[in-house]
């Protein structure tokens, strides 16, 4: 499996982008909005583009113009195709008004205001795209992607049946008692009921906020709604009104849960199992592949349990 799996992937990387370009061109841009520009003497810009491509021996077969100005003023240009069948695609927003009118006339579309680029500016953009082709950027990046895939497959083949990766180290009897003491600490200190009360309080605040704002007309008016449809109200309240509260509530809830974990560790340590709990936490951390180091502020805001290192440090401070 070392490198064989990369062969189908390489073929997919070669052929899928070509098909995708055609699909993107004709599905995301209506077929009638893609025009083949006539590269003759009458089309100054087309002739200049053809001349620039020829100067680099670029095998240009078609110059296409996408009418994208109906949806956006965003300008773009790109190349695609295999071997001697290369195509250049320009967005009509790159064209100046006069030449854009010619393209729109072919499509039967009304002109839309757009600044467009001068001939030299379009040639400069095309020069950038041709630079990718001329400097072999596609093949360089494809080679790097294949190298990355090969390394991943080799690492997987090396380690996915590596026995030590799956072997649990197990705990001694005293370490099991220490872990049990931690769990009994949750029961003895009423942590379940404390956290359940906090969850209920959080739910009450959410319902009160929803009852307060889901019929509040200014909230709908800001987003362009004249009425107060309930489904839209649910989305607006829970997304925009309660969004900041959710972040605050998550941090506060994580803080509460973390305090409970520290308290349960302290309870087990008070039973005389402090050292055993430290040993057990180390083994559990290795077996469960916990990241040993975390930024304290990030951990406080995003982890509902303290890290192994934080718990061990807290236990040692109690002793």
N, C-alpha and C positions, 0 to 999 in steps of 0.2 A: 504493500500500500504506500510505500515511501513516496514515490514520485508519480506512480501510474494514475493516481486520482486527479493529478493536475492536468492531464491531457484533455479530458472532456471539458474541464473548466476553461482551459486555454482556447479550445475551439469555440466555446460559448462566448468568451470575451471577444473573439475575433468577429463572429458572425451576428451575434445578437445586436450589438450597437448599430450595425448597418440597417437591419430590419427595423429597429426602434426608431432610427432617424426618419425612415420613410413613413412609419406609423405616426410619429409625432408630427411630421410635416402635413399629412393629409387628414389626421383625425383631430388634432388640436387646432389646425388651421383648415377651415372648410376648403374642399377641393377647388371650388371656383375662386378662392382667394389666393391661390398659388399660380403665379404667371411665369412662363418661360420667357425671359427677356431675349429679344432679337439682337444678337451682337453684330450689328452691321455698322456701316459708316454713319448712318443717320443717328444712331444711339451713341453719343460721345462717351458716356460713362461706360457702356457695355464694351465698346471698342478698347477703351483704356484698361478696363479690367482684363479683357482677353489678352492684351499686349503684355500686361504685368505678369499674368500667369504663364504666358509663353516664354517670357524672359527667364523663368525659373524651371522651364520644362515641366510645368505642372500640367498633368493630363486632364484638362478641363473639358467636360462634355456638355454640361448645361449650366446656365446661370439662371437661378430662380429668384423671384421676388415674392415675399409673403406679405399680404395686406394685413398688417397687424395694427394699423392705426385706428381701426374701428373699436378695438378693445383697450389699447394702451398706447402711451407715447414712448414706451420703452423701445430702444434701438438695439439691434443685435445683428450679427453675421456669423456664419460658421461654415465649415467644410465637412463633407462626408463622402463616402464611396470607397470602393476597393480597387486597387491596382490602377488600371488605365481608365476607370470609370468614375472620375471625381466630379463632384458638383459643388457649386458655391451658392449659398442661400443668403440673400439680403432681405432685411425688413424694409418695408417701404418708408419707414420713418427715417431711414438713412438718406433718402433721396431729397433733393431740393424740389421746390414746388413744381417747376416746369416738367421735370422728368417724372415726378410722382403723378401728375395729371395724365401723362401718357399711359402709365401703368394702370391707373384707375379707370381710364377710358376703355382699356382692354377688358377690364373686369365689369364694366358697366356700373361702377360705384361712384357716388358723389365724393368730391374732394373733402378732406378734413384738414384743418389747420395743423401744421407741424413745421418746425423750423428746418429739419433735415440737415444734411451735411453737404459741403461742397464736393466737387469731383475729387480734389486732392485729399480731402479728409476721408472720403470713402475708400480711396486707394490706400491711405494709411492704415485704415481698419483692416482692409483685405490683406495688406502687407503683414500685419500681425498674425492673421489666420494662416497665411501661407508660410510664415515663419515656423509655426508648429509643424507643418508638413515637411518643410525643407530641412529642419533641424532634427527630424525623426523623433519628435516628442512623444507621438503616439506609441511607437515601439519601445522607447525608453520606459515610459510609464507602464506599458503592458508587461515588460520584462520585470519591473519592480513588483507589480502585482503578482506575477507568477512566482517570483522568488519568495514573496510573503506567503503565498499559498503553499509552496513546497515546504517551507519551514514549519508551517502549522501542521501539515499532514505528517511530516517526519516526527514532530514532537508528539502528536497524537498516537502515531504508531509505536513510539518509544515507551509512552507512559500509560496508555489506557489499560494495559494488563499488568502494570507494575504492582506486585502484591503489597509492598509496604504502604502504598497510597490508600489501600482499603483496610489495612489492619488497624483496629482500635487498640489503644494501649491498656484500656481497662483501669479500674480504680481498686485500691486496696479496701479492706473492710472499713477501716477508720475513715477513709476518704468518702466512701458511700454514706457512712453515718453523718459526715459533715455536710454532704449535699442534702441528705434527708433533713438535717437540722435547719438548713436554709429554707426548705419547703415548709417545714413545720412553723418556722418563723412567720411566714406569710399568713398562716392560719391563726397563730397565737396573737399576732398584732393586728388582726382584722383588716388586712390589706384588701381582700376581695370586696368587702363592703365599702371601704373607703373609695376604691377606684370605681365601683359601681355607682356610688353617690356622685362622683365627679362626672361620670358619663351621663347620668341623668340630668345634672345641672347643665352640662353642655347642650344636651338635647333641648332643655327648657329655654335656654338662651336663643338657640336657633329658631325654635318655633315662635318665640316672642318677636324676634326680629322679622321673621317671615310675615307674621300677622300685622306687624307695623308697616311694612314696606310694600307688600305685594299688590296693594291697591293704591299706592302713592303715585298720583298722576304725573308729577314732574319726572319720575324715573322713566316712565314710558316715553314721555315727550322728548327727553334727551336722545333716545334711540329711534325717534321718528314714528312712534306709534300714537295714534289718536285715541284709541280705546285702552282698556286694561285687560287684555286676554290672559287667562290664568296660566296657561302653559308658558307663555312668554314671561309672565311675572315670576314664575318659579326659576326660570333660567337666569333672569336678570338679578334677582335677589341672591340666589345661591352663588352666582358667578362674580358679580360686581360688588354687591353690598356685603355679603358674608365672606368673600374671598380673603380679605385681610384678617378677619376674625378667625378663620380656619387655621391660618398660619400661626397666629398667637395661641389658639387653643391647642394646636398640636405640640407646640413648644412647652406649654404649661403642663399638658398631659404627660409628655415625655419626662418632664422634671419630676412629676409626682410618682411615676412608675420607677424612675431611677432611685428616688429616695426610698421607695419600698424595697428595692433590691439591696441597697446599702444596709437598710435596717434588718433585712432578713439575714444578710451575711453577718452583721453584728450579733444577731441572736444566736447563730450557729457558733460564732467565736466565743460568746459568753458561756456556751455549753461546754467549752473546752476543746473545740475542734478547729481553732483558727489556723494552725499550721496544716492540718489535714485538708481544710477547705482550700487553702492556697495551692497545695499540691494537686488537688482534684481539679481546680479551675485551670491550672496549667495544662493538664492532660486533656480536659474537655476542649480547651482552646485549640490544641494541636489536632485533636480528632475531628473537630468541626471546622478546621481551617479558618479560624477567626483571624482577621487582620490584627496584628499585635499592637499597632500604633495608630492613633487617631488624634486629630486636632481637638483639644478639649471643648472649644466653642462649637465646632461642627458636631461633635459627638453629643453635646448637650441639646442641640436643636434638632438633630435628626435620628438619634438612636434612643429607642425606648428602654434599652438596657445599658448599663455602663459597660465599657470594654473590660476585657479580662485584666489588663494592666491597671485600670482605674480601680477595679474591685480589690485586686491584691494590695494595692497601695493603701486603700481605705482600711482593709483588715489589719495590715501591719501597724497602722497608726493607732488602732484600738488596743493592740497588745502591749 
